[in-house]
Amino acid sequence: MKIALVGSCPSSRLLAPFEDESWQIWACSPLDQGIFPRVDAWFELHGDWDWPELGMQQDNPHYLPWLRAQKFTVWAHRTDLIHNARPFPAKQLVEKYGPYWFTSTAAWMFAFALDQGATEVGLFGIDMTARSEYLSQRPAMQRWMEIAHGSGVKVYIPNESDLMQPPELYGYSCLTPMGRKLALRNAELRHRINKNEAQIKSLQTETMLLKGGLDTVDYMSTVWNGGINSIVDSFTEK
């Protein structure tokens, strides 16, 4: 069983094997609705779509109605919001694999693919290059890659993705030429930023003082420079 997990990153999502029927296509993002030529299963695992303070439905007003109208299998945590969806077996997966690596929809999908007996897993549109994803999502996906490898499951990731790049080896990576270069560049940029911010602060202070002086001049021009006697006297003397 070959399963392609497809996210929303434009660099590689359309590289998924849509034309190869030996692959199942599993998708998950509202940003992908209606753009894939083929989908076998869709995963909508957010449970807060109806929280008005988040505005998720307002930002994606057509997404849930679109999901409800699809023929492919939809897996969801909230089947009350998507009535045609099947309940996602989150509890069973946590019991089987533990609670530590389910930090994204893609992670849930990966675990589910392994649980369903996948022999090959492809990751497309799941680059996880944003800094907001570094802390928990990307390491979790790399952990699922390790679990798959340890189980004899092949994992395919296109070159456009950064997922194959491991994090730095703490205490060792800094000793490489690139580690040294990046550390010095980091220090240089921080120094220049601090210098510029200090200059900006100084200019802001000076600007405030200049504005205060301008207000004083405006006040003096309005209040002290309009006396009728001084104006008349100036003409009289001539």
BELSULQUI-V257255 format. One record per residue. N is the residue number from 1. PHI is phi in whole degrees, -180 to 180 (NA if undefined). PSI is psi as a letter, one per 40 degrees, with the letter a starting at -180 (999 if undefined). OMEGA is omega in whole degrees, 0 to 359 (* if undefined). Layout:
n=N phi=PHI psi=PSI omega=OMEGA
n=N phi=PHI psi=PSI omega=OMEGA
//
This chain:
n=1 phi=NA psi=h omega=180
n=2 phi=-112 psi=h omega=185
n=3 phi=-127 psi=h omega=176
n=4 phi=-102 psi=h omega=176
n=5 phi=-93 psi=h omega=188
n=6 phi=-121 psi=h omega=177
n=7 phi=-99 psi=a omega=188
n=8 phi=-112 psi=e omega=181
n=9 phi=-68 psi=h omega=186
n=10 phi=-62 psi=d omega=186
n=11 phi=-64 psi=d omega=186
n=12 phi=-142 psi=e omega=184
n=13 phi=-65 psi=d omega=181
n=14 phi=-84 psi=e omega=175
n=15 phi=-87 psi=e omega=179
n=16 phi=-62 psi=i omega=185
n=17 phi=-79 psi=g omega=183
n=18 phi=-63 psi=d omega=184
n=19 phi=-87 psi=e omega=180
n=20 phi=-95 psi=h omega=185
n=21 phi=-69 psi=e omega=178
n=22 phi=-75 psi=e omega=178
n=23 phi=-103 psi=h omega=167
n=24 phi=-86 psi=i omega=180
n=25 phi=-107 psi=h omega=178
n=26 phi=-112 psi=h omega=181
n=27 phi=-118 psi=i omega=187
n=28 phi=-158 psi=e omega=192
n=29 phi=-113 psi=i omega=174
n=30 phi=-61 psi=d omega=177
n=31 phi=-72 psi=e omega=182
n=32 phi=-103 psi=e omega=186
n=33 phi=-61 psi=h omega=174
n=34 phi=81 psi=e omega=184
n=35 phi=-105 psi=e omega=182
n=36 phi=-91 psi=h omega=179
n=37 phi=-70 psi=d omega=180
n=38 phi=-153 psi=h omega=175
n=39 phi=-140 psi=h omega=178
n=40 phi=-103 psi=d omega=179
n=41 phi=-153 psi=i omega=180
n=42 phi=-127 psi=i omega=183
n=43 phi=-121 psi=h omega=175
n=44 phi=-121 psi=g omega=190
n=45 phi=-104 psi=e omega=175
n=46 phi=-79 psi=h omega=180
n=47 phi=-103 psi=e omega=188
n=48 phi=-116 psi=f omega=180
n=49 phi=-64 psi=d omega=183
n=50 phi=-98 psi=e omega=175
n=51 phi=-85 psi=h omega=186
n=52 phi=-63 psi=d omega=182
n=53 phi=-68 psi=d omega=178
n=54 phi=-89 psi=d omega=177
n=55 phi=70 psi=f omega=184
n=56 phi=-67 psi=d omega=179
n=57 phi=-70 psi=d omega=178
n=58 phi=-65 psi=d omega=180
n=59 phi=-76 psi=d omega=181
n=60 phi=-132 psi=g omega=189
n=61 phi=-65 psi=d omega=184
n=62 phi=-98 psi=e omega=188
n=63 phi=-69 psi=d omega=182
n=64 phi=-63 psi=d omega=174
n=65 phi=-59 psi=d omega=178
n=66 phi=-64 psi=d omega=179
n=67 phi=-61 psi=d omega=181
n=68 phi=-65 psi=d omega=183
n=69 phi=-95 psi=e omega=186
n=70 phi=-85 psi=i omega=179
n=71 phi=-93 psi=d omega=181
n=72 phi=-73 psi=i omega=181
n=73 phi=-70 psi=h omega=176
n=74 phi=-116 psi=h omega=175
n=75 phi=-108 psi=h omega=184
n=76 phi=-150 psi=i omega=170
n=77 phi=-78 psi=d omega=184
n=78 phi=-110 psi=g omega=178
n=79 phi=-75 psi=e omega=175
n=80 phi=-74 psi=d omega=177
n=81 phi=-90 psi=d omega=180
n=82 phi=-125 psi=g omega=193
n=83 phi=-68 psi=d omega=179
n=84 phi=-90 psi=e omega=185
n=85 phi=-84 psi=i omega=173
n=86 phi=-97 psi=i omega=181
n=87 phi=-68 psi=h omega=181
n=88 phi=-74 psi=h omega=186
n=89 phi=-82 psi=f omega=184
n=90 phi=-62 psi=d omega=184
n=91 phi=-61 psi=d omega=180
n=92 phi=-64 psi=d omega=180
n=93 phi=-69 psi=d omega=178
n=94 phi=-64 psi=d omega=178
n=95 phi=-63 psi=d omega=183
n=96 phi=-82 psi=d omega=189
n=97 phi=-110 psi=e omega=184
n=98 phi=90 psi=i omega=189
n=99 phi=-95 psi=e omega=196
n=100 phi=-92 psi=e omega=191
n=101 phi=-122 psi=e omega=180
n=102 phi=-100 psi=g omega=186
n=103 phi=-109 psi=e omega=178
n=104 phi=-162 psi=i omega=175
n=105 phi=-60 psi=d omega=180
n=106 phi=-61 psi=d omega=179
n=107 phi=-66 psi=d omega=176
n=108 phi=-59 psi=d omega=181
n=109 phi=-63 psi=d omega=181
n=110 phi=-62 psi=d omega=179
n=111 phi=-61 psi=d omega=180
n=112 phi=-65 psi=d omega=177
n=113 phi=-62 psi=d omega=177
n=114 phi=-64 psi=d omega=180
n=115 phi=-65 psi=d omega=180
n=116 phi=-82 psi=e omega=176
n=117 phi=96 psi=f omega=179
n=118 phi=-61 psi=h omega=175
n=119 phi=-101 psi=d omega=174
n=120 phi=-139 psi=h omega=178
n=121 phi=-130 psi=h omega=175
n=122 phi=-110 psi=i omega=181
n=123 phi=-117 psi=h omega=183
n=124 phi=-125 psi=h omega=181
n=125 phi=67 psi=f omega=181
n=126 phi=-126 psi=g omega=185
n=127 phi=-82 psi=d omega=180
n=128 phi=53 psi=f omega=179
n=129 phi=-96 psi=e omega=181
n=130 phi=-68 psi=i omega=181
n=131 phi=-61 psi=d omega=180
n=132 phi=-65 psi=e omega=182
n=133 phi=-97 psi=e omega=185
n=134 phi=-66 psi=d omega=193
n=135 phi=-62 psi=d omega=185
n=136 phi=-131 psi=d omega=188
n=137 phi=-71 psi=d omega=183
n=138 phi=-66 psi=d omega=177
n=139 phi=-58 psi=d omega=179
n=140 phi=-66 psi=d omega=178
n=141 phi=-63 psi=d omega=177
n=142 phi=-67 psi=d omega=176
n=143 phi=-67 psi=d omega=178
n=144 phi=-65 psi=d omega=175
n=145 phi=-62 psi=d omega=178
n=146 phi=-66 psi=d omega=179
n=147 phi=-61 psi=d omega=179
n=148 phi=-62 psi=d omega=180
n=149 phi=-60 psi=d omega=179
n=150 phi=-67 psi=d omega=179
n=151 phi=-96 psi=e omega=180
n=152 phi=81 psi=e omega=180
n=153 phi=-93 psi=h omega=178
n=154 phi=-75 psi=h omega=178
n=155 phi=-122 psi=h omega=179
n=156 phi=-114 psi=h omega=177
n=157 phi=-134 psi=h omega=180
n=158 phi=-67 psi=i omega=182
n=159 phi=-62 psi=d omega=181
n=160 phi=-69 psi=e omega=182
n=161 phi=-89 psi=i omega=176
n=162 phi=-96 psi=e omega=187
n=163 phi=-64 psi=d omega=182
n=164 phi=-77 psi=e omega=180
n=165 phi=-83 psi=h omega=180
n=166 phi=-74 psi=i omega=175
n=167 phi=-71 psi=i omega=180
n=168 phi=-64 psi=i omega=175
n=169 phi=-87 psi=h omega=187
n=170 phi=-56 psi=h omega=178
n=171 phi=85 psi=e omega=182
n=172 phi=-119 psi=d omega=184
n=173 phi=-61 psi=d omega=181
n=174 phi=-67 psi=e omega=182
n=175 phi=-86 psi=e omega=178
n=176 phi=-78 psi=i omega=176
n=177 phi=-56 psi=d omega=179
n=178 phi=-68 psi=d omega=178
n=179 phi=-61 psi=d omega=177
n=180 phi=-63 psi=d omega=181
n=181 phi=-60 psi=d omega=182
n=182 phi=-68 psi=d omega=179
n=183 phi=-63 psi=d omega=180
n=184 phi=-69 psi=d omega=178
n=185 phi=-65 psi=d omega=178
n=186 phi=-60 psi=d omega=180
n=187 phi=-64 psi=d omega=180
n=188 phi=-63 psi=d omega=182
n=189 phi=-65 psi=d omega=178
n=190 phi=-63 psi=d omega=178
n=191 phi=-62 psi=d omega=181
n=192 phi=-68 psi=d omega=178
n=193 phi=-63 psi=d omega=180
n=194 phi=-62 psi=d omega=179
n=195 phi=-65 psi=d omega=179
n=196 phi=-65 psi=d omega=179
n=197 phi=-64 psi=d omega=177
n=198 phi=-65 psi=d omega=178
n=199 phi=-66 psi=d omega=178
n=200 phi=-61 psi=d omega=179
n=201 phi=-63 psi=d omega=178
n=202 phi=-64 psi=d omega=179
n=203 phi=-66 psi=d omega=178
n=204 phi=-64 psi=d omega=178
n=205 phi=-65 psi=d omega=179
n=206 phi=-64 psi=d omega=179
n=207 phi=-63 psi=d omega=177
n=208 phi=-62 psi=d omega=178
n=209 phi=-64 psi=d omega=179
n=210 phi=-65 psi=d omega=177
n=211 phi=-65 psi=d omega=176
n=212 phi=-63 psi=d omega=177
n=213 phi=-64 psi=d omega=179
n=214 phi=-65 psi=d omega=177
n=215 phi=-61 psi=d omega=179
n=216 phi=-64 psi=d omega=179
n=217 phi=-62 psi=d omega=178
n=218 phi=-61 psi=d omega=179
n=219 phi=-63 psi=d omega=181
n=220 phi=-63 psi=d omega=180
n=221 phi=-65 psi=d omega=183
n=222 phi=-78 psi=d omega=189
n=223 phi=-92 psi=d omega=189
n=224 phi=-103 psi=e omega=187
n=225 phi=-108 psi=e omega=182
n=226 phi=-121 psi=e omega=182
n=227 phi=-64 psi=h omega=183
n=228 phi=-66 psi=d omega=183
n=229 phi=-65 psi=d omega=181
n=230 phi=-65 psi=d omega=179
n=231 phi=-68 psi=d omega=179
n=232 phi=-62 psi=d omega=180
n=233 phi=-60 psi=d omega=180
n=234 phi=-64 psi=d omega=178
n=235 phi=-76 psi=d omega=182
n=236 phi=-63 psi=d omega=182
n=237 phi=-61 psi=d omega=179
n=238 phi=-75 psi=999 omega=*
//
